[in-house]
Amino acid sequence: MNRTQHVLLARALIDANGGVDACCKPVTRVERSQLYAYRDFNSGVYMPADVIDVLESRAKNPVYSQFLFSQMQAEPQTACVVQEAADVDEAANDVWRFIRHAAAEGRELTETEKREAERLLQRVDRENAELRAVLNMAAST
């Protein structure tokens, strides 16, 4: 996981809890200035696990945890960032084509169609995770 990802996740988690003022002491053990540091791309300071846990529990939204879990599952088939980006595009287009056809003329999706859409969205999630993994490999070399 790179610095940019840490900062973006910290921002999302803090925002999900109502902003910096809503997340500092006594909600978490950290001061307001520290929360701002987690949001700063140049600080080099990352949110500790216990603070992540408190904020995810409070927001009922596993922002960091979900991202970390998705990274563990990512097994890119290639180290080519262009190919991985193309795979994301293809998967997303499959979702778009399916939804466009299923919801033709403004009709509601059936439960079966909703399940199929979810399956297609999970493929998009996997492809995104693989693209991130390749980008992280490129960033760490």
Backbone as a printed PyTorch tensor [residue, N CA C, xyz], in Angstrom:
tensor([[[  0.8500,  -1.1670,   0.0000],
         [  0.0000,   0.0000,   0.0000],
         [  0.8980,   1.2330,   0.0000]],

        [[  0.6070,   2.1620,  -0.8580],
         [  1.4710,   3.3300,  -0.9480],
         [  0.9030,   4.5290,  -0.1720]],

        [[  1.6940,   5.5690,  -0.0880],
         [  1.3380,   6.7620,   0.6880],
         [  0.0350,   7.3960,   0.1920]],

        [[ -0.1210,   7.4770,  -1.1050],
         [ -1.3370,   8.0780,  -1.6670],
         [ -2.5780,   7.3110,  -1.2270]],

        [[ -2.5030,   5.9930,  -1.2710],
         [ -3.6450,   5.1810,  -0.8490],
         [ -3.9530,   5.3970,   0.6280]],

        [[ -2.9080,   5.4410,   1.4650],
         [ -3.1230,   5.6980,   2.8950],
         [ -3.8570,   7.0160,   3.1040]],

        [[ -3.3960,   8.0510,   2.4360],
         [ -4.0010,   9.3760,   2.6170],
         [ -5.4490,   9.3840,   2.1330]],

        [[ -5.6970,   8.8060,   0.9760],
         [ -7.0620,   8.7980,   0.4500],
         [ -8.0050,   8.0000,   1.3450]],

        [[ -7.5280,   6.8880,   1.8800],
         [ -8.3510,   6.0970,   2.7950],
         [ -8.5800,   6.8340,   4.1070]],

        [[ -7.5440,   7.4900,   4.6120],
         [ -7.6990,   8.2700,   5.8480],
         [ -8.7180,   9.3790,   5.6410]],

        [[ -8.6280,  10.0550,   4.5280],
         [ -9.5930,  11.1230,   4.2310],
         [-11.0160,  10.5690,   4.1800]],

        [[-11.1850,   9.4580,   3.4790],
         [-12.5210,   8.8620,   3.3520],
         [-13.0690,   8.4400,   4.7100]],

        [[-12.2090,   7.8640,   5.5410],
         [-12.6460,   7.4040,   6.8560],
         [-12.9830,   8.5740,   7.7700]],

        [[-12.1630,   9.5840,   7.7680],
         [-12.4330,  10.7800,   8.5830],
         [-13.7160,  11.4510,   8.1050]],

        [[-13.8750,  11.5800,   6.8070],
         [-15.0890,  12.1970,   6.2600],
         [-16.3330,  11.3720,   6.5800]],

        [[-16.1950,  10.0460,   6.5660],
         [-17.3330,   9.1760,   6.8860],
         [-17.7890,   9.3450,   8.3320]],

        [[-16.9170,   9.8950,   9.1600],
         [-17.2370,  10.1220,  10.5700],
         [-17.6100,  11.5730,  10.8580]],

        [[-17.7580,  12.3840,   9.8390],
         [-18.1770,  13.7610,  10.0480],
         [-17.0640,  14.7830,  10.0570]],

        [[-15.8660,  14.3960,   9.6400],
         [-14.7570,  15.3400,   9.5640],
         [-13.8210,  15.2790,  10.7540]],

        [[-12.7670,  16.0570,  10.6730],
         [-11.7010,  16.0410,  11.6810],
         [-12.2280,  16.3350,  13.0780]],

        [[-13.0290,  17.3860,  13.2140],
         [-13.5150,  17.7670,  14.5420],
         [-14.3390,  16.6680,  15.2030]],

        [[-15.0170,  15.8640,  14.4080],
         [-15.8350,  14.7840,  14.9540],
         [-15.0150,  13.5420,  15.2980]],

        [[-13.7350,  13.5240,  14.9120],
         [-12.9110,  12.3220,  15.0940],
         [-11.8160,  12.4550,  16.1490]],

        [[-11.5500,  13.6590,  16.6370],
         [-10.4500,  13.8230,  17.5860],
         [-10.8970,  13.4330,  18.9980]],

        [[-10.0030,  13.6070,  19.9640],
         [-10.3220,  13.2390,  21.3390],
         [-11.6660,  13.8130,  21.7370]],

        [[-12.4970,  13.1260,  22.4540],
         [-12.3440,  11.8160,  23.0760],
         [-12.7640,  10.6350,  22.2070]],

        [[-13.2010,  10.8670,  20.9650],
         [-13.6200,   9.7620,  20.0980],
         [-12.4430,   8.8320,  19.8180]],

        [[-11.3000,   9.3880,  19.4830],
         [-10.0730,   8.6090,  19.3010],
         [ -9.0160,   9.1710,  20.2380]],

        [[ -7.8850,   8.5130,  20.2820],
         [ -6.8200,   8.9430,  21.1880],
         [ -5.9580,  10.0540,  20.5980]],

        [[ -6.2510,  10.4680,  19.3810],
         [ -5.3830,  11.4310,  18.7050],
         [ -5.9740,  12.8380,  18.7000]],

        [[ -5.0640,  13.7930,  18.6260],
         [ -5.4450,  15.2030,  18.5900],
         [ -5.8590,  15.6090,  17.1740]],

        [[ -6.4920,  16.7260,  17.1040],
         [ -6.9710,  17.2930,  15.8450],
         [ -5.8250,  17.4460,  14.8290]],

        [[ -4.6980,  17.9620,  15.2630],
         [ -3.5670,  18.1850,  14.3540],
         [ -3.0650,  16.8730,  13.7500]],

        [[ -3.1090,  15.8050,  14.5370],
         [ -2.6750,  14.4990,  14.0380],
         [ -3.6190,  13.9950,  12.9460]],

        [[ -4.9090,  14.2130,  13.1270],
         [ -5.8770,  13.8080,  12.1060],
         [ -5.6380,  14.5610,  10.7960]],

        [[ -5.2970,  15.8340,  10.9150],
         [ -4.9670,  16.5970,   9.7030],
         [ -3.7050,  16.0340,   9.0440]],

        [[ -2.7590,  15.5760,   9.8320],
         [ -1.5330,  14.9900,   9.2710],
         [ -1.8500,  13.7190,   8.4800]],

        [[ -2.8030,  12.9150,   8.9590],
         [ -3.1850,  11.7040,   8.2270],
         [ -3.7640,  12.0450,   6.8590]],

        [[ -4.3330,  13.2230,   6.7220],
         [ -4.9720,  13.6650,   5.4740],
         [ -3.9950,  14.3400,   4.5110]],

        [[ -2.7690,  14.5640,   4.9470],
         [ -1.7890,  15.3370,   4.1760],
         [ -0.8730,  14.4030,   3.3830]],

        [[ -0.8320,  14.5820,   2.0730],
         [  0.0040,  13.7330,   1.2130],
         [  1.4940,  13.8540,   1.5340]],

        [[  1.9200,  14.9510,   2.1120],
         [  3.3400,  15.1720,   2.3690],
         [  3.7730,  14.8740,   3.7970]],

        [[  2.8580,  14.4590,   4.6610],
         [  3.2190,  14.2850,   6.0730],
         [  4.0340,  13.0210,   6.3330]],

        [[  3.7830,  11.9630,   5.5920],
         [  4.4690,  10.7000,   5.8580],
         [  3.9820,  10.0200,   7.1240]],

        [[  2.8750,  10.4850,   7.6760],
         [  2.2970,   9.9280,   8.9040],
         [  1.0470,   9.1520,   8.5170]],

        [[  0.9330,   7.9340,   9.0380],
         [ -0.2000,   7.0830,   8.6940],
         [ -1.0540,   6.8010,   9.9160]],

        [[ -2.3370,   6.5990,   9.6840],
         [ -3.2900,   6.3450,  10.7510],
         [ -3.0150,   4.9790,  11.3890]],

        [[ -2.8700,   4.9330,  12.7250],
         [ -2.6270,   3.6600,  13.4050],
         [ -3.8610,   2.7520,  13.3880]],

        [[ -3.6230,   1.4610,  13.5340],
         [ -4.6940,   0.4690,  13.4510],
         [ -5.7930,   0.6950,  14.4820]],

        [[ -5.4300,   1.0860,  15.7060],
         [ -6.4740,   1.2680,  16.7200],
         [ -7.3860,   2.4420,  16.3870]],

        [[ -6.8410,   3.4840,  15.7790],
         [ -7.6510,   4.6380,  15.3720],
         [ -8.5420,   4.2360,  14.1940]],

        [[ -7.9840,   3.4780,  13.2630],
         [ -8.7750,   2.9650,  12.1410],
         [ -9.9480,   2.1500,  12.6710]],

        [[ -9.6730,   1.2680,  13.6150],
         [-10.7120,   0.4070,  14.1810],
         [-11.8360,   1.2220,  14.8130]],

        [[-11.4770,   2.2140,  15.6200],
         [-12.4860,   3.0490,  16.2820],
         [-13.3410,   3.7760,  15.2480]],

        [[-12.6950,   4.3700,  14.2530],
         [-13.4350,   5.1520,  13.2620],
         [-14.2800,   4.2740,  12.3360]],

        [[-13.7620,   3.1090,  11.9670],
         [-14.5690,   2.2030,  11.1470],
         [-15.7870,   1.7140,  11.9180]],

        [[-15.5940,   1.3830,  13.1840],
         [-16.7140,   0.9310,  14.0170],
         [-17.7490,   2.0320,  14.1750]],

        [[-17.2720,   3.2230,  14.4090],
         [-18.1760,   4.3640,  14.6120],
         [-18.9760,   4.6770,  13.3450]],

        [[-18.3250,   4.6000,  12.2020],
         [-18.9920,   4.8980,  10.9270],
         [-19.7710,   3.6980,  10.3850]],

        [[-19.5100,   2.5310,  10.9830],
         [-20.0830,   1.2820,  10.4650],
         [-19.7510,   1.1210,   8.9740]],

        [[-18.4980,   1.4480,   8.6710],
         [-18.0260,   1.4160,   7.2890],
         [-16.5470,   1.0260,   7.2920]],

        [[-16.2180,  -0.2030,   6.8840],
         [-14.8300,  -0.6740,   6.9300],
         [-13.9700,  -0.1440,   5.7870]],

        [[-13.7790,   1.1500,   5.7490],
         [-13.0700,   1.8050,   4.6450],
         [-11.6750,   1.2110,   4.4390]],

        [[-10.8460,   1.2620,   5.4640],
         [ -9.4730,   0.7460,   5.3780],
         [ -9.4750,  -0.7740,   5.2690]],

        [[-10.1930,  -1.4360,   6.1620],
         [-10.1820,  -2.8980,   6.2230],
         [-10.6130,  -3.5250,   4.9090]],

        [[-11.6500,  -2.9730,   4.3220],
         [-12.1400,  -3.5050,   3.0640],
         [-11.0830,  -3.3700,   1.9680]],

        [[-10.3950,  -2.2420,   1.9440],
         [ -9.3420,  -2.0440,   0.9550],
         [ -8.2040,  -3.0470,   1.1830]],

        [[ -7.7750,  -3.2080,   2.4230],
         [ -6.6940,  -4.1450,   2.7230],
         [ -7.0800,  -5.5640,   2.3420]],

        [[ -8.3120,  -5.9380,   2.6320],
         [ -8.7860,  -7.2690,   2.2760],
         [ -8.7500,  -7.4610,   0.7620]],

        [[ -9.1790,  -6.4600,   0.0270],
         [ -9.1790,  -6.5810,  -1.4320],
         [ -7.7580,  -6.7170,  -1.9720]],

        [[ -6.7930,  -6.0910,  -1.3150],
         [ -5.4030,  -6.1830,  -1.7550],
         [ -4.8290,  -7.5690,  -1.5220]],

        [[ -5.2500,  -8.2260,  -0.4560],
         [ -4.7700,  -9.5780,  -0.1800],
         [ -5.2190, -10.5450,  -1.2660]],

        [[ -6.3860, -10.3200,  -1.8170],
         [ -6.9370, -11.2340,  -2.8020],
         [ -6.4260, -10.9670,  -4.2150]],

        [[ -5.8220,  -9.8430,  -4.4310],
         [ -5.4120,  -9.4680,  -5.7810],
         [ -4.2420, -10.3190,  -6.2510]],

        [[ -4.4370, -10.9890,  -7.3680],
         [ -3.3780, -11.7850,  -7.9770],
         [ -3.3490, -11.4650,  -9.4680]],

        [[ -2.6860, -10.3730,  -9.8190],
         [ -2.6810,  -9.9820, -11.2270],
         [ -2.0470, -11.0520, -12.1030]],

        [[ -2.6350, -11.2500, -13.2760],
         [ -2.1280, -12.2420, -14.2130],
         [ -0.9420, -11.7070, -15.0080]],

        [[ -0.7430, -10.4190, -14.9470],
         [  0.3330,  -9.7840, -15.6990],
         [  0.8690,  -8.6080, -14.8920]],

        [[  2.0620,  -8.1900, -15.1970],
         [  2.6300,  -7.0110, -14.5370],
         [  2.4590,  -5.7780, -15.4150]],

        [[  1.6740,  -5.9080, -16.4600],
         [  1.4830,  -4.8090, -17.4130],
         [  0.3190,  -3.9300, -16.9670]],

        [[  0.6270,  -2.7060, -16.5960],
         [ -0.3930,  -1.7930, -16.0970],
         [ -1.4300,  -1.4840, -17.1750]],

        [[ -1.0210,  -1.4140, -18.4150],
         [ -1.9620,  -1.1230, -19.5040],
         [ -2.9630,  -2.2680, -19.6510]],

        [[ -2.4820,  -3.5040, -19.5830],
         [ -3.3850,  -4.6560, -19.6990],
         [ -4.3540,  -4.7030, -18.5250]],

        [[ -3.8600,  -4.4390, -17.3220],
         [ -4.7370,  -4.4500, -16.1480],
         [ -5.7890,  -3.3480, -16.2500]],

        [[ -5.4020,  -2.1860, -16.7400],
         [ -6.3710,  -1.0990, -16.9320],
         [ -7.4120,  -1.4990, -17.9780]],

        [[ -6.9830,  -2.1800, -19.0220],
         [ -7.9230,  -2.6530, -20.0450],
         [ -8.8970,  -3.6690, -19.4550]],

        [[ -8.4030,  -4.5200, -18.5440],
         [ -9.2780,  -5.4940, -17.8880],
         [-10.3470,  -4.8010, -17.0440]],

        [[ -9.9650,  -3.7140, -16.3700],
         [-10.9370,  -2.9340, -15.5890],
         [-11.9980,  -2.3660, -16.5240]],

        [[-11.5480,  -1.7900, -17.6270],
         [-12.4690,  -1.2030, -18.6000],
         [-13.4350,  -2.2550, -19.1470]],

        [[-12.9160,  -3.4110, -19.4940],
         [-13.7520,  -4.4830, -20.0360],
         [-14.7960,  -4.9300, -19.0130]],

        [[-14.3670,  -5.1200, -17.7730],
         [-15.2940,  -5.5530, -16.7240],
         [-16.3780,  -4.5030, -16.4790]],

        [[-15.9850,  -3.2470, -16.4350],
         [-16.9590,  -2.1740, -16.2140],
         [-17.9370,  -2.0720, -17.3840]],

        [[-17.4390,  -2.2550, -18.5880],
         [-18.3270,  -2.2290, -19.7580],
         [-19.3050,  -3.3930, -19.7530]],

        [[-18.8790,  -4.5450, -19.2430],
         [-19.8020,  -5.6740, -19.1130],
         [-20.9620,  -5.3100, -18.1890]],

        [[-20.6610,  -4.6200, -17.0980],
         [-21.7150,  -4.1740, -16.1760],
         [-22.6500,  -3.2140, -16.8980]],

        [[-22.0810,  -2.2350, -17.5640],
         [-22.8860,  -1.2330, -18.2670],
         [-23.7970,  -1.8800, -19.3050]],

        [[-23.2520,  -2.7920, -20.1240],
         [-24.0580,  -3.4540, -21.1510],
         [-25.1910,  -4.2660, -20.5310]],

        [[-24.8800,  -4.9870, -19.4560],
         [-25.9050,  -5.8030, -18.8070],
         [-27.0250,  -4.9280, -18.2410]],

        [[-26.6630,  -3.8840, -17.5090],
         [-27.6590,  -2.9940, -16.9000],
         [-28.4820,  -2.2980, -17.9890]],

        [[-27.8190,  -1.8290, -19.0230],
         [-28.5260,  -1.1450, -20.1170],
         [-29.5730,  -2.0620, -20.7360]],

        [[-29.2060,  -3.3130, -20.9490],
         [-30.1440,  -4.2700, -21.5370],
         [-31.2370,  -4.6510, -20.5330]],

        [[-30.8470,  -4.9400, -19.2970],
         [-31.8060,  -5.4010, -18.2850],
         [-32.8150,  -4.3180, -17.9060]],

        [[-32.3810,  -3.0830, -17.9220],
         [-33.2610,  -1.9780, -17.5150],
         [-33.8230,  -1.2270, -18.7230]],

        [[-33.9020,  -1.9110, -19.8460],
         [-34.4060,  -1.2760, -21.0660],
         [-35.7960,  -0.6990, -20.8340]],

        [[-36.0070,   0.4460, -21.4100],
         [-37.2970,   1.1350, -21.3350],
         [-37.7120,   1.4510, -19.9020]],

        [[-36.7430,   1.6040, -19.0260],
         [-37.0130,   2.0510, -17.6610],
         [-37.6060,   1.0160, -16.7250]],

        [[-37.6060,  -0.2490, -17.1030],
         [-38.1980,  -1.2520, -16.2140],
         [-37.2710,  -1.5800, -15.0520]],

        [[-37.8290,  -2.0590, -13.9620],
         [-37.0690,  -2.4410, -12.7720],
         [-36.3450,  -3.7640, -13.0170]],

        [[-35.1950,  -3.9350, -12.3840],
         [-34.4610,  -5.1880, -12.4920],
         [-35.1200,  -6.2480, -11.6130]],

        [[-35.1070,  -7.4840, -12.1000],
         [-35.6020,  -8.6020, -11.2970],
         [-34.5350,  -8.9790, -10.2720]],

        [[-34.8970,  -9.8020,  -9.3170],
         [-33.9180, -10.2620,  -8.3230],
         [-32.7930, -11.0380,  -8.9970]],

        [[-33.1160, -11.8360,  -9.9770],
         [-32.0930, -12.5890, -10.7110],
         [-31.1400, -11.6360, -11.4220]],

        [[-31.6790, -10.5960, -12.0220],
         [-30.8360,  -9.6100, -12.7030],
         [-29.9710,  -8.8420, -11.7100]],

        [[-30.5010,  -8.5520, -10.5490],
         [-29.7110,  -7.8710,  -9.5160],
         [-28.5430,  -8.7480,  -9.0690]],

        [[-28.7950, -10.0540,  -8.9280],
         [-27.7070, -10.9700,  -8.5440],
         [-26.6330, -11.0270,  -9.6280]],

        [[-27.0650, -11.0550, -10.8740],
         [-26.1050, -11.0700, -11.9810],
         [-25.3120,  -9.7700, -12.0200]],

        [[-25.9720,  -8.6550, -11.7920],
         [-25.2700,  -7.3690, -11.7470],
         [-24.2390,  -7.3740, -10.6270]],

        [[-24.5870,  -7.9340,  -9.4810],
         [-23.6390,  -8.0130,  -8.3610],
         [-22.4350,  -8.8710,  -8.7330]],

        [[-22.6800,  -9.9960,  -9.4050],
         [-21.5700, -10.8530,  -9.8410],
         [-20.6400, -10.0810, -10.7730]],

        [[-21.2110,  -9.3350, -11.6900],
         [-20.4050,  -8.5340, -12.6150],
         [-19.6480,  -7.4310, -11.8790]],

        [[-20.2800,  -6.8190, -10.8960],
         [-19.6030,  -5.7830, -10.1020],
         [-18.4450,  -6.3640,  -9.2960]],

        [[-18.6040,  -7.5890,  -8.8200],
         [-17.5070,  -8.2280,  -8.0930],
         [-16.3110,  -8.4430,  -9.0100]],

        [[-16.5580,  -8.7390, -10.2720],
         [-15.4450,  -8.8570, -11.2280],
         [-14.7440,  -7.5120, -11.3870]],

        [[-15.5170,  -6.4250, -11.4480],
         [-14.9210,  -5.0850, -11.5300],
         [-14.0380,  -4.8460, -10.3100]],

        [[-14.5350,  -5.2180,  -9.1240],
         [-13.7470,  -5.0510,  -7.8970],
         [-12.4350,  -5.8300,  -7.9770]],

        [[-12.5000,  -7.0820,  -8.4550],
         [-11.2800,  -7.8980,  -8.5860],
         [-10.2990,  -7.2650,  -9.5630]],

        [[-10.8160,  -6.8120, -10.7010],
         [ -9.9430,  -6.1940, -11.7060],
         [ -9.3210,  -4.9080, -11.1690]],

        [[-10.0940,  -4.1180, -10.4350],
         [ -9.5460,  -2.9080,  -9.8050],
         [ -8.4350,  -3.2610,  -8.8260]],

        [[ -8.6600,  -4.3000,  -8.0230],
         [ -7.6480,  -4.7160,  -7.0470],
         [ -6.3730,  -5.1740,  -7.7490]],

        [[ -6.5230,  -5.8860,  -8.8590],
         [ -5.3500,  -6.3290,  -9.6050],
         [ -4.6030,  -5.1450, -10.2090]],

        [[ -5.3390,  -4.1710, -10.7170],
         [ -4.6910,  -2.9700, -11.2550],
         [ -3.9300,  -2.2490, -10.1490]],

        [[ -4.5370,  -2.1120,  -8.9710],
         [ -3.8420,  -1.4690,  -7.8450],
         [ -2.5820,  -2.2370,  -7.4660]],

        [[ -2.6720,  -3.5650,  -7.4770],
         [ -1.5070,  -4.3770,  -7.1260],
         [ -0.3650,  -4.1360,  -8.1070]],

        [[ -0.6770,  -4.0560,  -9.3930],
         [  0.3550,  -3.7940, -10.3990],
         [  0.9160,  -2.3890, -10.2130]],

        [[  0.0460,  -1.4130,  -9.9470],
         [  0.5240,  -0.0490,  -9.7020],
         [  1.4280,  -0.0030,  -8.4790]],

        [[  1.0820,  -0.7590,  -7.4380],
         [  1.9230,  -0.8040,  -6.2380],
         [  3.2610,  -1.4590,  -6.5230]],

        [[  3.2640,  -2.4930,  -7.3620],
         [  4.5330,  -3.1270,  -7.7340],
         [  5.4060,  -2.1200,  -8.4680]],

        [[  4.7860,  -1.3510,  -9.3560],
         [  5.5340,  -0.3460, -10.1200],
         [  6.0400,   0.7630,  -9.2100]],

        [[  5.2510,   1.1300,  -8.2070],
         [  5.6400,   2.2100,  -7.2920],
         [  6.7570,   1.7820,  -6.3540]],

        [[  6.8240,   0.4870,  -6.0500],
         [  7.8290,   0.0300,  -5.0890],
         [  9.1480,  -0.3440,  -5.7470]],

        [[  9.2020,  -0.2990,  -7.0720],
         [ 10.4620,  -0.6470,  -7.7480],
         [ 11.2380,   0.5780,  -8.1210]]])
